[in-house]
Amino acid sequence: MTTLFISDLHLTPSRPDITECFVTFMRTEATHADTLYVLGDLFEFWVGDDDKTPFADQIRAEFKALTHSGVSVFFIQGNRDFLLGKRFCKETGMTLLDDVCTIDLYGQETVILHGDTLCIDDVKYQEFRKTVHKPWLQWLFNRIPWFVKKRIVSKVQSDIRDDKQTKSLEIMDVNQGEVECVLSQAGVDLMIHGHTHRPGTHTFDMNGAKKTRIVLGDWYTQGSVLKVDSAGFELQTRPFTTNLN
């Protein structure tokens, strides 16, 4: 039995190298797993489940084929694809999870999340997140024509890029106190998340108990996969085969 975790692929038509790596992963590795967890930011930016572009349909088809093969796929929204919802999941066979979930990982209770909610020192982002997650605002946005939504999202993307250039890496990283708070609330010793693009395994003591935080990698220069089975876990990379130069 094998469980796979991925996040921060930031799939977009302008990066065929990432898409090719993702498709290869889905068809040659994920099909042999029991479960796949996608912990957010699957897309560079998801405008809405009414996106019927060829690229969006291509990604839908990959997930649909995987779930139809018998692999269970679970998805947690990220900061780039918080508008990916029930319609997309119904069309692909994926299961949409809450922002923070506790799962049984081969006998070890584990808390999983995208990771953006751990970055509480980035006050401006947290205020933005609180706003865009308001149910009434999402309800309204989802009823705007797709081409209008795309223009709005393009403006938001530009503002986000400009804002990130003025922030320190420390502000955009997780807050250790918040990490410990989430672990305490979940009552577990293991956390898995993405978002920060800083893959690694962090161990620390908390109230006399050993805790572990595994950070998934992004897919900007290579694929990143966390493979877990009854023997343990391993963060792995996958090379891109498409050369954009």
C-alpha positions in Angstrom: 0.0 0.0 0.0 1.3 3.4 -0.9 0.0 6.9 -0.4 1.3 9.9 -2.4 1.2 13.6 -1.6 1.7 16.5 -4.0 1.2 20.3 -3.9 2.2 23.5 -5.5 2.3 22.3 -9.1 0.9 25.7 -10.3 -0.2 24.1 -13.6 -0.7 26.6 -16.4 -0.7 26.3 -20.2 2.4 28.5 -20.3 4.5 25.8 -18.5 4.2 22.6 -20.6 7.2 21.2 -18.8 5.3 21.1 -15.6 2.2 19.6 -17.3 4.2 16.9 -18.9 5.8 15.9 -15.6 2.4 15.9 -14.0 0.8 13.7 -16.7 3.7 11.3 -16.5 3.4 11.1 -12.7 -0.4 10.5 -13.0 -0.1 7.8 -15.6 3.0 5.9 -14.4 3.1 6.4 -10.6 -0.2 7.5 -9.2 -2.0 4.7 -10.9 -0.1 2.2 -8.7 -0.9 4.0 -5.5 -3.8 3.5 -3.2 -4.4 7.1 -2.4 -3.3 10.5 -3.8 -3.6 13.7 -1.8 -3.3 17.0 -3.6 -2.7 19.7 -0.9 -3.5 22.8 -2.9 -2.2 25.1 -5.6 -2.7 22.4 -8.3 -3.2 25.3 -10.7 -1.3 28.6 -11.0 -4.7 30.2 -10.6 -8.1 28.6 -10.8 -10.8 31.0 -12.1 -13.7 28.7 -11.4 -15.2 25.3 -12.1 -16.9 26.7 -15.2 -13.5 26.8 -16.9 -13.9 24.7 -20.0 -10.7 25.5 -21.8 -8.8 22.6 -23.4 -6.1 22.9 -20.7 -8.6 22.7 -17.9 -10.3 19.7 -19.6 -7.0 18.0 -20.0 -6.3 18.1 -16.2 -9.9 17.0 -15.5 -9.4 14.0 -17.8 -6.2 12.9 -15.9 -7.9 12.9 -12.6 -11.0 11.2 -13.9 -8.9 8.5 -15.4 -7.0 8.0 -12.2 -10.1 7.8 -10.0 -11.8 5.5 -12.5 -8.8 3.2 -12.1 -9.6 2.8 -8.4 -7.2 5.3 -6.9 -8.8 7.5 -4.2 -7.9 11.2 -4.7 -8.4 13.9 -2.1 -8.0 17.6 -2.6 -7.4 20.5 -0.2 -7.8 24.0 -1.7 -4.7 26.2 -1.8 -4.3 30.0 -2.0 -4.2 29.8 -5.8 -7.2 27.4 -6.3 -9.5 28.2 -3.5 -12.3 28.4 -6.1 -11.9 24.8 -7.1 -15.0 23.3 -5.7 -17.6 20.5 -5.7 -18.4 20.7 -9.4 -14.7 20.0 -10.4 -14.5 17.2 -7.8 -17.8 15.6 -9.0 -16.6 15.7 -12.6 -13.2 14.1 -11.7 -14.2 11.7 -8.9 -12.0 13.6 -6.4 -13.1 14.2 -2.8 -12.9 17.8 -1.5 -11.6 18.0 2.0 -11.7 20.8 4.7 -8.9 23.2 5.0 -7.4 21.2 7.9 -8.0 17.5 8.1 -6.7 14.6 10.3 -6.2 11.3 8.5 -4.9 7.9 9.5 -1.6 7.3 7.8 -0.7 3.7 8.3 -1.6 3.8 12.0 -0.2 7.3 12.6 -2.8 10.1 13.0 -1.6 13.0 10.7 -2.9 16.5 10.2 -2.8 17.7 6.6 -3.4 21.2 5.1 -2.2 23.5 2.3 -0.1 25.6 4.7 -1.0 29.2 4.0 -3.0 29.4 7.3 0.2 28.7 9.1 1.8 31.9 7.8 0.1 34.2 10.3 3.0 36.7 10.3 1.9 37.7 6.8 -1.0 39.8 8.1 -1.8 41.4 4.8 -2.2 38.0 3.1 -4.3 36.6 6.0 -6.7 39.6 5.7 -6.9 38.9 1.9 -7.6 35.2 2.6 -10.3 36.0 5.0 -12.1 38.2 2.5 -12.0 35.9 -0.5 -13.2 32.9 1.6 -16.4 34.7 2.5 -19.2 32.4 1.2 -21.4 35.3 -0.1 -18.5 36.7 -2.1 -17.6 33.4 -3.6 -21.3 32.8 -4.4 -21.4 36.2 -6.2 -18.1 35.7 -8.0 -19.2 32.2 -9.3 -22.2 33.8 -11.0 -20.1 36.3 -13.0 -19.4 35.3 -16.7 -16.1 33.3 -17.0 -14.4 35.9 -19.2 -15.1 38.6 -16.6 -13.8 36.5 -13.8 -10.6 35.8 -15.8 -10.0 39.6 -16.0 -10.5 40.1 -12.3 -8.2 37.2 -11.5 -5.5 38.5 -13.8 -5.6 41.8 -11.8 -5.4 39.9 -8.5 -2.5 37.9 -9.8 -0.6 41.0 -10.7 -1.2 42.6 -7.3 0.0 39.4 -5.6 3.2 39.3 -7.6 3.9 43.0 -6.7 3.1 42.4 -3.0 5.4 39.4 -2.7 8.4 41.4 -4.0 8.2 43.6 -0.9 7.9 40.8 1.7 10.7 39.0 3.5 11.0 35.2 3.3 10.5 35.0 7.0 7.1 36.7 6.9 6.0 34.3 4.1 7.1 31.2 6.1 5.1 29.3 8.7 4.8 30.6 12.3 6.2 27.9 14.6 3.7 28.9 17.3 0.8 28.3 14.9 2.3 25.0 13.8 2.3 23.8 17.4 -1.2 25.2 17.9 -2.6 23.2 15.0 -0.8 20.0 16.1 -2.1 20.5 19.6 -5.7 21.0 18.4 -5.5 17.9 16.2 -3.8 15.9 19.0 -1.2 14.4 16.6 2.6 14.2 16.2 2.8 14.5 12.4 1.9 17.4 10.0 2.1 17.5 6.2 1.7 20.7 4.2 2.9 22.6 1.2 2.6 26.3 0.2 6.0 27.6 1.4 8.0 25.9 -1.5 10.6 24.9 1.1 10.6 21.1 1.0 12.0 19.3 4.0 11.4 17.4 7.2 11.4 19.3 10.5 11.5 17.6 13.9 11.1 19.3 17.2 10.0 18.7 20.8 6.7 20.0 22.1 5.6 19.4 25.7 8.1 16.5 25.9 6.8 14.8 22.7 8.6 14.6 19.4 6.8 16.3 16.5 7.4 16.1 12.8 6.5 18.6 10.1 6.9 17.5 6.4 6.9 20.3 3.8 6.1 19.3 0.2 8.1 20.9 -2.6 6.9 23.0 -5.6 7.0 21.9 -9.2 8.8 25.0 -10.7 12.0 23.3 -11.7 11.2 19.6 -10.9 8.4 17.5 -9.7 8.1 16.9 -6.0 6.3 13.9 -4.4 6.0 12.6 -0.9 5.7 8.8 -0.9 4.4 7.2 2.3 3.9 3.5 3.1 3.9 1.3 6.2 7.8 1.5 6.3 7.9 5.3 6.5 8.1 8.3 4.2 10.4 9.8 1.6 10.4 13.2 -0.2 11.3 12.5 -3.8 11.9 14.6 -6.9 11.0 14.0 -10.5 13.0 15.6 -13.4 11.4 17.6 -16.2 12.0 16.2 -19.6 10.7 19.1 -21.7 13.3 21.8 -22.3 11.7 25.3 -22.6 14.9 26.9 -23.9 
